Amino acid sequence: KVPVLILSFFQHSLNSGIRRYHVAPVLCQRAKVAMSHFEPNEHINYEKLEKNINIVRKRLDRPLTLSEKIVYGHLDDPAKQEIERGKTYLRLRPDRVAMQDATAQMAMLQFISSGLPKVAVPSTIHCDHLIEAQSGGEKDLRRAKDINQEVYNFLATAGAKYGVGFWKPGSGIIHQIILENYSYPGVMLIGTDSHTPNGGGLGGICIGVGGADAVDVMAGIPWELKCPKVIGVKLTGKLSGWSSPKDVILKVAGILTVKGGTGAIIEYHGPGVDSISCTGMATICNMGAEIGATTSVFPYNARMKKYLGKTGRADIAALADEFQQHLVPDSGCQYDQVIEINLSELKPHINGPFTPDLAHPVSDIGAVAEKEGWPVDIRVGLIGSCTNSSYEDMGRSAAVAKQALAHGLKCKSKFTITPGSEQIRATIERDGYAQILRDVGGLVLANACGPCIGQWDRKDIKKGEKNTIVTSYNRNFTGRNDANPETHAFVTSPEIVTALSIAGTLKFNPETDYLTAADGKKFKLEAPDADELPKLEFDPGQDTYQYPPKDGSGQHVDVSPTSQRLQLLEPFDKWDGKDLEDMLILIKVKGKCTTDHISAAGPWLKFRGHLDNISNNLLIGAINIENGKANSVRNALTQEFGPVPDTARYYKKMGVKWAVIGDENYGEGSSREHAALEPRHLGGRVIITKSFARIHETNLKKQGLLPLTFADPADYNKIHPVDKLSIVGLADFAPGKPLKCIIKHPNGSQETIMLNHTFNESQIEWFQAGSALNRMKELQQKAS
């Protein structure tokens, strides 16, 4: 039986604007078009979107961008919400939640801890992160099911108990599944993965978040987002030849850099949009995560309508046609910044190594690599991933491979293929693409993330061996794909990866250079051409979806107290009402510090449901400015150097609070909230940086930490690893009010610097309560 406390909470919630799961259909009596065929009773509510847009347009008295229409169309209170781009915090009502299996563990553990009986919005779990690439699709999938049985069982049973749909291992990558089944024009979806913006290729506002944000939405609590600025990318001309949608975002990344989109939505518009397929638009939106953007979006058009029809959602397309005026930008709308790209002049690009914004034309990369001392011989080419695994992507790669085979050639480099979903896998097998890619030397991997996220049991090199790989992935941080810091990873389109893998070298430009056929004759590859969608219907492949039961209250969710993979959560301690005095500095980080540096993936993924175990990877990839080494910091109490997690645990044991000092764009990359949970679990209180990546800053706030930035970035140089820090003024902690930091040097001298923050009133309450989850429980108790 549902406890009286929870019933009271829900009764109060209805009166205060918090939704219940079964309320959503009531709001949509006119349209009666399901969001997804997996949820026939959950309907698209364009009428509410339209009503909210009209309220906001009247208030603002100006034309709206597309992203503004969708975001403001999901406001909790459109009549009273304060709206100012880049400044105010919006309270929003997203339509649905999606979680991948690595982040879903902690999200569901937090939801269980909340005490709520069922999710308030349609939600899904997708098993894609825990499958290691080793021998090939079927073998790797069987191995993953065996190794991860405990975790998969937890996610399946938790999904059944709390009303969450469950996509079994082998289903495919979360973002491809969302595009095929859940995204639609005008939807607002939040997902516990940084590449959730992939759904913008279908005209949705799809935003990557941490698990605690997802818990808010699943609990029916209005979700907070800083009102985004809007960067417009105007596309003119038409893609042709070797140029592809991937080249659009590779070019944009080179312009904006890894933090140029922070706090903004990237909105593509202009006549060039219509020359890009729906899945191509998804590719562009997907990799917008690499420039720090809140999300990216394209306006509804005929290419989206075609894709919706082919994926069994013609009824959604017909409804979108009726409401199209709300699914495109208003004429005369204003952007905060505008970038213009002529697609007719756009050349194939390749970005890297070590950062996704280091852009080069493919024609130049060979010479640049030789000049920089990067290996030009390509050891492995890898295509697929959530960014580029569509039917069109596989078809264009197969078109390149087919030409090589016709001339008696195979790949000189090792070559792997990752289908994005079971539907894509089954369809490319039926239509012959998979066999062509095998014939040219490729190995078809499981429908999963695999090497893109470090799930790659790579055997062809030793760790520390300098080498080059080329991928059609989105991210290429140091050591990300194979845990080897000397792997130089380059990101490009699937067809360029295929061509370079055949040639075996970065010095090959398929637009101009010739290959030597088996008979000794020279030939040049023709630019690939392929259907954007299959001529026949998609082959759905195996049924891999588990529906949540109508009533899951009797379902048991098992978490063993002796498990090494799963651990129930204990509440974090509440703020004691005092200033944070005499904190030690765990590490002063030098240079780039992504979430991969803070909480590594790869082999550590198996501990994503066990906070104490995964905390043993805290900041092991970050470079200590004191000695230029990774995972080696001075213990201020013993003066001995040791691993970062061990030092943090020692401080915690001794009851000493500590801080981290970071550089620019701290927390860039993945949405993984473990990068915030771990420092909080091990006694951290404050992270002070020059600037933060959006998702990570929010994740830190959610877990009761203080993410602060230097009022003067040059003050980064005033703090030394041996100093002690005090944050004063917390008793008067208020939005927009800077905090003071007193730096105490070992020689007895001290100086004061100012620190800025972006906390609003409710986020200050998270800090005071110890975490956002603690605050949620306080509100439940108050409601009862």
C-alpha positions as a printed Julia matrix, in Angstrom:
784×3 Matrix{Float64}:
  0.0     0.0     0.0
  1.13    3.55   -0.73
  2.15    5.29    2.51
 -0.11    8.09    3.74
  2.86   10.43    3.43
  3.13    9.82   -0.3
 -0.63   10.12   -0.88
 -0.64   13.43    0.94
  2.31   14.6    -1.11
  0.52   13.82   -4.35
 -2.69   15.5    -3.21
 -0.69   18.6    -2.39
  1.24   18.25   -5.65
 -1.9    18.44   -7.76
 -2.89   21.67   -6.05
  0.58   23.18   -6.44
  1.1    22.29  -10.07
  3.01   18.99   -9.8
  1.73   16.44  -12.33
  0.69   12.85  -11.87
  1.39   10.25  -14.53
 -2.26    9.66  -15.51
 -3.08   13.38  -15.82
 -1.21   13.89  -19.12
 -3.83   12.25  -21.4
 -6.59   14.4   -19.91
 -4.84   17.47  -21.24
 -4.98   16.17  -24.81
 -8.58   15.3   -25.64
 -8.61   17.01  -29.05
 -5.56   15.62  -30.78
 -5.57   12.0   -29.66
 -2.26   11.25  -31.36
  0.03    9.14  -29.22
  3.55   10.36  -28.43
  4.74    6.86  -29.28
  3.1     3.58  -30.25
  4.66    2.17  -27.09
  2.46    4.56  -25.07
 -0.94    4.67  -26.78
 -2.54    6.54  -23.87
  0.02    9.36  -23.73
 -0.95   12.0   -26.3
  0.83   14.9   -27.96
 -0.55   18.16  -26.65
  0.08   20.81  -29.3
 -2.94   22.78  -28.04
 -1.21   23.45  -24.74
  2.01   24.33  -26.59
  0.05   26.77  -28.75
 -1.71   28.31  -25.76
  1.54   28.89  -23.88
  3.29   30.32  -26.94
  0.46   32.8   -27.47
  0.62   33.92  -23.83
  4.38   34.48  -23.98
  4.31   36.15  -27.4
  1.74   38.64  -26.12
  3.86   39.31  -23.04
  7.15   39.75  -24.9
  5.56   41.48  -27.9
  8.13   40.24  -30.4
  8.7    37.4   -32.88
  9.99   34.16  -31.32
 12.71   31.8   -32.42
 11.79   28.13  -32.78
 13.68   27.15  -29.64
 11.89   29.88  -27.69
  8.52   28.58  -28.88
  9.22   25.05  -27.71
 10.95   26.02  -24.46
  8.44   28.72  -23.47
  5.63   26.45  -24.69
  6.59   24.1   -21.85
  6.64   26.72  -19.08
  4.98   25.77  -15.82
  3.48   29.25  -15.53
  3.74   31.13  -18.85
  1.72   34.1   -17.56
  4.03   34.91  -14.65
  7.4    33.36  -15.5
 10.16   35.95  -15.7
 11.89   35.53  -19.07
 15.26   37.01  -19.96
 17.71   35.15  -22.14
 20.88   34.16  -20.32
 19.7    35.43  -16.93
 16.46   34.12  -15.46
 15.73   30.53  -14.49
 12.74   28.93  -16.18
 10.44   26.4   -14.53
  9.53   23.87  -17.2
  7.33   20.81  -17.73
  9.19   18.4   -20.05
  7.12   15.76  -21.85
  9.3    12.78  -21.1
 12.57   11.38  -19.7
 15.1     8.95  -21.21
 18.01    7.31  -19.37
 20.89    5.17  -20.61
 21.86    2.21  -18.46
 25.06    3.66  -16.99
 23.34    6.82  -15.71
 19.95    5.17  -15.11
 21.37    3.19  -12.21
 22.07    6.29  -10.13
 18.94    8.06  -11.39
 16.73    5.15  -10.35
 18.55    4.78   -7.03
 17.8     8.45   -6.37
 14.18    8.01   -7.44
 13.84    5.02   -5.11
 15.32    7.16   -2.33
 12.67    9.83   -2.99
  9.95    7.44   -1.79
  7.59    8.18   -4.7
  5.45    5.3    -6.02
  5.56    5.95   -9.79
  7.05    8.28  -12.39
  4.95   11.31  -13.31
  5.88   11.45  -17.01
  6.6     8.78  -19.65
 10.14    7.54  -19.04
 12.44    4.91  -20.55
 15.7     3.1   -19.77
 18.05    2.07  -22.6
 20.77   -0.59  -22.21
 23.59    0.6   -24.48
 26.63    1.59  -22.37
 27.68   -1.66  -20.7
 28.42   -3.76  -23.81
 32.15   -4.02  -24.49
 33.42   -4.34  -28.05
 35.61   -7.38  -28.24
 34.8   -10.14  -30.73
 31.72   -8.94  -32.62
 28.04   -8.28  -32.15
 26.46  -11.55  -30.99
 29.38  -12.75  -28.82
 29.84   -9.38  -27.2
 26.12   -9.11  -26.44
 26.0   -12.56  -24.82
 29.05  -11.72  -22.72
 27.55   -8.38  -21.62
 24.27   -9.99  -20.58
 26.19  -12.46  -18.44
 28.59   -9.95  -16.85
 25.93   -7.31  -16.22
 23.03   -9.56  -15.24
 22.72   -8.0   -11.78
 22.53   -4.46  -13.18
 20.14   -5.34  -16.0
 17.87   -7.12  -13.52
 17.9    -4.08  -11.24
 17.0    -1.72  -14.09
 14.3    -4.03  -15.47
 12.63   -4.56  -12.1
 12.96   -0.91  -11.09
 11.42    0.06  -14.41
  8.54   -2.35  -13.84
  7.93   -1.12  -10.31
  8.0     2.58  -11.08
  6.37    2.62  -14.54
  9.46    3.03  -16.74
  9.79    1.36  -20.15
 12.87   -0.85  -20.48
 14.89   -1.35  -23.68
 16.93   -4.51  -23.25
 20.62   -4.87  -24.14
 20.96   -5.19  -27.9
 18.15   -2.72  -28.57
 20.54   -0.04  -29.7
 21.94    3.31  -28.66
 19.56    5.48  -26.65
 19.59    8.43  -29.05
 18.87    6.35  -32.14
 16.0     4.62  -30.3
 14.62    8.03  -29.28
 14.81    9.31  -32.86
 13.03    6.2   -34.17
 10.33    6.08  -31.5
 10.02    9.03  -29.15
 11.25   12.35  -30.52
  8.8    14.46  -32.51
  8.51   18.12  -33.57
  7.91   20.31  -30.53
  8.64   17.72  -27.85
 10.65   18.64  -24.77
 12.63   15.61  -23.67
 15.37   15.42  -21.09
 17.85   12.58  -21.1
 20.63   11.48  -18.77
 23.24   11.63  -21.52
 24.98   14.64  -23.02
 24.08   13.65  -26.58
 20.33   13.75  -25.96
 20.2    16.79  -28.34
 20.25   14.21  -31.16
 16.44   14.46  -31.04
 16.66   18.02  -32.35
 16.96   16.42  -35.78
 13.23   15.77  -35.48
 12.44   19.29  -34.31
 12.44   18.58  -30.58
 14.11   20.38  -27.69
 16.02   17.45  -26.23
 18.4    18.33  -23.41
 21.12   16.32  -21.68
 21.06   16.4   -17.86
 22.28   14.58  -14.79
 20.22   11.93  -13.02
 19.03   14.28  -10.27
 17.43   16.52  -12.9
 15.7    13.48  -14.36
 14.41   12.58  -10.88
 12.82   16.03  -10.6
 10.92   15.51  -13.83
  9.99   11.92  -13.0
  8.72   13.17   -9.63
  6.47   15.72  -11.32
  8.41   18.71  -10.04
  8.92   21.68  -12.41
 12.4    21.41  -13.9
 14.7    24.43  -13.76
 16.81   25.63  -16.69
 18.61   28.92  -17.09
 16.83   30.73  -19.91
 19.03   29.93  -22.92
 20.41   32.41  -25.35
 19.85   31.47  -28.99
 22.64   31.18  -31.54
 21.34   31.03  -35.09
 23.19   29.07  -37.75
 21.91   30.08  -41.16
 22.47   27.43  -43.81
 22.48   28.36  -47.48
 23.37   26.34  -50.55
 23.23   22.56  -50.77
 25.38   19.65  -49.63
 26.97   17.64  -52.4
 29.85   15.31  -53.17
 31.93   14.18  -50.2
 30.48   16.86  -47.92
 28.03   15.56  -45.35
 25.91   16.76  -42.42
 28.79   15.84  -40.1
 30.9    18.51  -41.77
 28.38   21.18  -40.73
 28.89   20.54  -37.03
 32.63   19.94  -37.43
 32.82   23.4   -39.02
 30.62   24.96  -36.32
 32.75   23.35  -33.59
 35.83   24.92  -35.14
 34.12   28.33  -35.06
 32.56   28.25  -31.59
 35.09   25.98  -29.78
 34.19   23.58  -26.96
 32.61   26.29  -24.8
 31.23   28.71  -27.4
 27.72   27.33  -27.16
 27.52   27.31  -23.36
 24.22   28.69  -22.12
 22.73   28.75  -25.61
 20.56   26.71  -27.93
 21.91   26.35  -31.45
 19.06   26.88  -33.89
 19.62   25.97  -37.52
 17.57   27.76  -40.16
 17.74   29.02  -43.72
 17.18   27.53  -47.19
 20.05   25.06  -46.85
 18.19   23.1   -44.16
 16.03   21.35  -46.74
 19.07   19.74  -48.39
 19.81   17.73  -45.22
 18.09   14.46  -44.31
 16.32   14.08  -40.97
 19.02   11.75  -39.65
 21.63   14.16  -40.97
 20.03   16.93  -38.94
 20.16   14.6   -35.93
 23.9    14.12  -36.5
 24.42   17.88  -36.4
 22.34   18.31  -33.24
 23.99   15.34  -31.56
 27.49   16.75  -31.74
 26.32   20.18  -30.6
 27.11   18.78  -27.16
 30.8    19.24  -28.03
 30.44   23.02  -28.15
 28.72   23.18  -24.77
 25.29   24.04  -26.18
 22.19   23.48  -24.08
 20.78   21.72  -27.14
 20.36   22.18  -30.9
 17.25   22.13  -33.07
 16.03   22.23  -36.67
 12.65   23.54  -37.87
  9.97   21.05  -38.91
 10.12   20.33  -42.64
  9.38   17.73  -45.33
 12.5    15.69  -44.5
 11.24   15.18  -40.95
  7.77   14.33  -42.26
  9.3    11.7   -44.52
 11.25   10.15  -41.64
  8.21   10.11  -39.35
  6.24    8.31  -42.05
  8.97    5.74  -42.62
  9.23    5.02  -38.89
  5.49    4.37  -38.54
  4.46    7.8   -37.26
  2.57    9.35  -40.15
 -0.15   10.4   -37.7
  2.37   12.56  -35.83
  3.5    14.12  -39.1
 -0.11   14.93  -40.03
 -0.66   16.57  -36.64
  2.61   18.49  -36.94
  1.43   19.78  -40.33
 -1.62   21.3   -38.61
  0.53   23.08  -36.03
  3.51   23.83  -38.3
  3.45   27.56  -37.55
  4.54   26.74  -34.0
  7.27   24.35  -35.15
  9.28   26.88  -37.19
 10.76   30.26  -36.19
  8.75   33.45  -36.56
  9.73   35.75  -39.39
 11.94   38.52  -38.05
 12.99   36.7   -34.87
 16.27   37.81  -33.35
 19.26   35.63  -32.45
 21.98   36.51  -29.96
 24.61   35.52  -32.52
 24.39   34.41  -36.14
 26.77   32.14  -38.04
 26.29   31.62  -41.77
 27.51   28.53  -43.63
 27.21   28.04  -47.38
 26.77   24.29  -47.77
 27.73   24.47  -51.44
 31.2    25.64  -50.39
 31.58   23.38  -47.34
 34.47   20.92  -47.62
 34.84   17.59  -45.8
 36.34   18.11  -42.35
 38.19   16.07  -39.76
 38.6    17.3   -36.17
 41.23   16.42  -33.6
 43.23   15.04  -32.01
 42.34   15.18  -28.3
 39.59   17.79  -28.65
 36.51   17.87  -30.92
 36.85   21.53  -31.89
 40.27   21.35  -33.59
 38.92   21.54  -37.13
 40.81   20.76  -40.33
 39.7    20.27  -43.92
 40.42   16.66  -44.91
 42.58   18.03  -47.7
 44.96   19.58  -45.12
 45.1    16.98  -42.36
 47.97   14.92  -43.77
 50.32   17.89  -43.97
 49.21   19.2   -40.57
 49.77   15.78  -38.98
 53.29   15.51  -40.4
 54.1    19.03  -39.18
 52.74   18.34  -35.68
 54.31   14.9   -35.37
 50.98   13.06  -35.23
 51.07    9.5   -36.63
 49.74    9.54  -40.19
 49.25    5.78  -40.48
 45.73    4.88  -39.37
 45.54    1.84  -37.11
 41.75    1.62  -36.84
 38.76    3.26  -38.51
 35.46    3.1   -36.61
 32.02    4.03  -37.95
 28.65    4.17  -36.21
 27.85    5.62  -32.75
 24.84    7.69  -31.73
 26.12   10.45  -34.02
 26.44    8.58  -37.3
 24.73    5.2   -37.48
 21.68    5.91  -39.6
 20.61    3.96  -42.67
 21.96    6.78  -44.84
 25.31    6.78  -43.01
 25.72    3.04  -43.49
 24.66    3.32  -47.1
 27.21    6.02  -47.92
 29.97    4.04  -46.24
 28.93    0.91  -48.12
 28.99    2.9   -51.38
 32.65    3.77  -50.73
 33.51    0.2   -49.71
 31.82   -1.23  -52.8
 34.08    0.81  -55.07
 37.19   -0.47  -53.3
 35.99   -4.07  -53.56
 35.34   -3.61  -57.28
 39.04   -2.79  -57.67
 40.21   -5.67  -55.5
 40.99   -3.61  -52.4
 40.18   -3.99  -48.73
 40.86   -1.72  -45.77
 44.5    -1.28  -44.86
 43.42   -0.24  -41.37
 41.32   -2.29  -39.02
 37.69   -1.32  -39.49
 34.64   -1.6   -37.2
 30.94   -0.88  -37.71
 28.46   -0.08  -34.94
 24.76   -0.13  -35.96
 22.77    2.45  -34.03
 19.8     0.25  -33.26
 18.4    -3.23  -33.77
 16.22   -1.75  -36.5
 19.24   -0.33  -38.32
 21.18   -3.59  -37.87
 18.37   -5.73  -39.24
 17.74   -3.39  -42.17
 21.37   -3.07  -43.29
 21.7    -6.85  -43.04
 18.63   -7.3   -45.25
 19.73   -4.68  -47.78
 23.31   -5.95  -48.06
 25.17   -2.99  -46.57
 26.5    -4.98  -43.62
 27.94   -7.67  -45.88
 29.67   -5.11  -48.1
 31.27   -3.55  -45.02
 32.37   -7.0   -43.82
 33.78   -7.84  -47.25
 35.96   -4.74  -47.21
 37.43   -5.91  -43.89
 34.96   -4.62  -41.32
 33.82   -6.15  -38.05
 30.17   -5.5   -37.16
 29.87   -4.78  -33.44
 26.83   -4.92  -31.16
 24.09   -2.28  -31.31
 25.64   -0.26  -28.5
 28.01    2.59  -27.65
 31.13    0.43  -27.59
 34.44    2.14  -28.42
 32.84    5.58  -28.53
 32.63    5.6   -24.71
 35.7     3.48  -23.99
 33.96    0.1   -24.06
 36.62   -1.37  -26.31
 38.85   -4.31  -25.46
 41.53   -3.16  -27.86
 44.33   -5.66  -28.56
 46.27   -4.26  -31.53
 48.43   -1.83  -29.5
 49.95   -1.55  -26.05
 49.06    1.27  -23.67
 51.46    4.15  -24.23
 51.99    3.32  -27.91
 51.55    6.37  -30.11
 48.95    5.73  -32.83
 46.11    7.26  -34.84
 42.47    6.23  -35.17
 39.67    7.89  -37.15
 36.04    7.65  -36.08
 32.58    8.9   -36.95
 31.97    9.5   -33.25
 31.45   12.84  -31.5
 34.1    13.05  -28.8
 37.84   12.4   -28.85
 39.25   13.37  -25.47
 42.58   11.91  -24.39
 42.21    8.2   -23.65
 38.45    8.22  -24.19
 38.14    5.42  -26.75
 40.76    2.93  -25.56
 42.23    4.31  -22.29
 45.52    4.98  -24.1
 46.62    8.62  -23.71
 48.82    8.27  -26.81
 45.94    7.41  -29.13
 45.38   10.34  -31.49
 41.65   10.18  -32.26
 40.14   12.14  -35.15
 36.42   12.69  -35.75
 34.9    12.84  -39.24
 32.01   11.45  -41.3
 31.46    7.69  -41.81
 32.26    7.89  -45.52
 35.54    9.72  -44.88
 36.42    7.18  -42.17
 35.79    4.4   -44.68
 37.87    6.04  -47.4
 40.75    6.75  -45.01
 40.61    3.19  -43.67
 40.93    1.84  -47.2
 43.9     4.1   -47.86
 45.36    3.54  -44.38
 46.73    7.05  -44.01
 45.7    10.57  -43.03
 47.58   11.79  -46.11
 44.81   10.53  -48.4
 42.25   13.03  -49.71
 39.41   11.14  -51.45
 38.35   14.25  -53.36
 41.64   14.44  -55.3
 43.91   11.46  -54.6
 44.1     8.11  -56.4
 44.3     4.57  -55.05
 46.12    1.68  -56.69
 43.86   -1.23  -57.63
 44.81   -4.89  -57.26
 45.75   -4.94  -60.96
 48.1    -1.99  -60.52
 45.86    0.59  -62.17
 45.14    3.93  -60.56
 41.55    4.89  -59.73
 39.76    7.57  -57.77
 36.83    6.99  -55.45
 33.61    8.63  -56.56
 31.64   10.65  -54.03
 29.21    8.29  -52.3
 25.51    8.34  -52.95
 22.91    6.44  -50.92
 19.22    6.48  -50.04
 18.43    8.47  -46.91
 15.78    5.88  -46.03
 15.25    2.28  -47.18
 13.05    1.7   -50.23
 11.27   -1.06  -48.34
 10.0    -0.57  -44.81
 12.5    -0.75  -41.96
 13.06   -4.26  -40.65
 12.4    -3.93  -36.89
 14.55   -6.95  -36.06
 14.11   -8.61  -32.68
 11.57   -7.34  -30.15
 13.68   -5.91  -27.34
 11.22   -3.7   -25.42
  9.7    -4.43  -22.01
  6.46   -2.57  -21.29
  5.96   -1.43  -17.71
  2.95   -3.17  -16.12
 -0.16   -1.15  -15.34
  0.43   -1.8   -11.66
  3.99   -2.45  -10.57
  3.44   -1.91   -6.87
  4.02   -5.6    -6.12
  7.29   -5.73   -8.03
 10.37   -6.37   -5.88
 13.59   -4.47   -6.63
 16.61   -6.28   -5.26
 19.8    -4.49   -4.16
 22.07   -6.79   -2.19
 23.94   -5.11    0.7
 27.07   -7.04   -0.37
 26.83   -6.1    -4.07
 29.9    -4.58   -5.71
 27.79   -3.12   -8.53
 24.82   -1.55   -6.74
 24.47    0.41   -3.53
 21.45    2.09   -1.98
 22.06    5.77   -1.3
 22.49    7.43    2.06
 21.46   11.11    2.31
 24.29   13.62    2.19
 24.88   15.7     5.31
 23.03   18.97    5.69
 24.86   22.32    5.69
 25.71   23.25    9.29
 24.92   26.93    8.81
 28.56   28.0     9.07
 31.17   29.33    6.65
 33.51   26.76    5.11
 36.78   27.47    6.87
 40.33   26.22    6.37
 39.58   23.81    3.55
 42.5    21.94    2.05
 43.02   21.84   -1.7
 42.71   18.29   -2.98
 44.07   19.24   -6.4
 44.65   22.32   -8.49
 43.92   21.14  -12.0
 46.01   22.27  -14.93
 44.28   22.69  -18.29
 41.36   20.71  -19.72
 39.39   18.75  -17.17
 36.4    16.94  -18.67
 34.01   14.59  -16.94
 36.2    11.81  -18.34
 39.06   13.24  -16.28
 36.86   13.59  -13.19
 35.07   10.22  -13.43
 36.57    7.95  -16.06
 34.36    5.61  -18.1
 35.59    2.41  -19.78
 36.16   -0.28  -17.13
 34.7     2.0   -14.44
 31.25    1.83  -16.0
 30.57   -1.37  -14.08
 30.49    0.63  -10.83
 28.01    3.3   -11.94
 25.42    1.96   -9.49
 27.83    1.8    -6.53
 28.84    5.24   -5.36
 31.6     4.18   -2.98
 33.31    1.87   -5.47
 33.19    4.28   -8.4
 34.56    7.04   -6.18
 37.9     5.26   -6.5
 38.25    6.91   -9.93
 37.78   10.48   -8.66
 39.89   12.89  -10.71
 42.42   10.21  -11.66
 42.77   11.72  -15.13
 43.21   15.35  -14.06
 46.68   16.9   -14.28
 48.02   18.23  -10.99
 49.6    21.64  -11.56
 52.06   21.01   -8.72
 53.91   18.15  -10.45
 52.39   17.87  -13.95
 51.19   14.34  -13.21
 47.84   12.6   -13.27
 46.54   10.89  -10.11
 49.36   12.15   -7.93
 48.64   14.81   -5.3
 50.27   15.94   -2.09
 48.49   14.93    1.12
 48.64   18.19    3.1
 48.41   16.29    6.39
 51.2    13.76    5.74
 53.13   15.59    2.97
 53.23   12.35    0.97
 52.17   12.14   -2.66
 49.51    9.59   -3.55
 46.42    8.88   -5.69
 43.68   11.51   -5.68
 40.88    9.23   -4.38
 43.08    7.89   -1.56
 43.97   11.4    -0.47
 40.31   12.47   -0.54
 39.34    9.43    1.56
 42.07   10.27    4.07
 40.78   13.84    4.42
 37.24   12.53    4.88
 38.41   10.1     7.56
 40.14   12.95    9.38
 37.05   15.16    9.14
 38.74   17.71    6.9
 36.77   19.51    4.18
 38.44   20.07    0.83
 38.17   21.99   -2.42
 39.18   21.59   -6.08
 40.61   24.4    -8.2
 39.91   24.13  -11.94
 40.62   25.89  -15.21
 38.31   26.85  -18.13
 35.13   24.92  -19.03
 35.58   22.54  -16.1
 33.37   19.45  -16.46
 33.15   19.58  -20.25
 31.74   16.52  -21.95
 29.43   13.85  -20.61
 26.37   14.44  -18.44
 27.61   11.9   -15.89
 26.59   13.13  -12.47
 29.08   10.74  -10.88
 31.6    13.53  -11.47
 29.56   15.51   -8.91
 28.47   12.65   -6.66
 32.03   11.39   -6.1
 33.6    14.58   -4.71
 30.53   15.08   -2.49
 30.73   11.49   -1.24
 34.43   11.84   -0.41
 34.08   15.07    1.55
 34.47   17.78   -1.08
 32.58   21.03   -0.53
 33.67   23.57   -3.15
 34.81   23.55   -6.79
 36.37   26.87   -7.87
 37.12   27.38  -11.57
 37.49   29.96  -14.29
 34.3    28.61  -15.9
 32.04   25.54  -15.88
 30.34   23.43  -18.5
 26.57   23.78  -18.08
 25.53   20.25  -17.14
 28.36   19.72  -14.7
 27.71   23.0   -12.88
 24.07   21.97  -12.38
 25.05   18.48  -11.28
 27.36   19.93   -8.61
 24.56   22.13   -7.29
 22.16   19.18   -7.2
 24.51   17.25   -4.91
 25.01   20.09   -2.42
 28.41   21.28   -3.63
 29.37   24.91   -4.28
 30.47   25.5    -7.88
 32.07   28.97   -7.84
 33.97   30.99  -10.44
 36.73   33.55  -10.06
 35.37   37.08  -10.38
 38.79   37.78  -11.91
 40.03   34.71  -13.83
 43.62   35.81  -13.09
 42.97   34.93   -9.42
 43.4    31.29  -10.45
 47.13   32.04  -10.24
 46.88   33.31   -6.65
 45.88   29.93   -5.23
 48.55   27.29   -4.67
 48.02   23.6    -3.84
 49.5    24.08   -0.36
 47.13   26.92    0.61
 44.04   26.73    2.79
 40.77   28.31    1.71
 37.8    29.74    3.56
 34.49   30.64    1.9
 32.82   33.36    3.95
 29.41   34.97    3.66
 27.34   31.79    3.4
 24.95   32.99    6.1
 23.91   35.72    3.64
 24.11   33.45    0.58
 21.8    35.03   -2.01
 21.28   35.02   -5.8
 23.71   37.32   -7.58
 25.68   38.12   -4.43
 29.4    37.2    -4.7
 31.12   35.23   -1.96
 34.51   35.99   -0.43
 37.37   33.52   -0.46
 40.2    34.0     2.03
 43.42   32.37    0.87
 45.78   31.41    3.69
 49.35   30.79    2.55
 51.77   28.52    4.49
 53.93   31.52    5.46
 51.02   33.02    7.42
 50.07   35.67    4.91
 46.58   35.78    3.44
 44.62   37.54    0.74
 40.96   37.82   -0.2
 39.42   37.27   -3.64
 35.83   37.4    -4.85
 33.95   34.43   -6.26
 30.82   34.49   -8.41
 28.05   31.94   -8.59
 24.84   31.3   -10.56
 22.64   29.97   -7.73
 19.0    31.01   -7.64
 16.82   30.79   -4.52
 15.75   27.17   -4.92
 19.31   26.07   -5.71
 20.52   27.76   -2.52
 17.95   25.61   -0.74
 19.54   22.51   -2.34
 22.88   23.54   -0.83
 21.38   24.23    2.57
 19.51   20.9     2.59
 22.6    18.99    1.52
 21.31   18.05   -1.94
 18.34   18.57   -4.24
 17.06   15.12   -3.26
 17.2    16.05    0.42
 15.24   19.2    -0.39
 12.62   17.16   -2.26
 12.14   14.97    0.81
 11.8    18.06    3.02
  9.04   19.34    0.75
  7.28   15.96    0.87
  7.34   16.04    4.66
  6.06   19.6     4.68
  3.28   18.66    2.25
  2.18   15.8     4.49
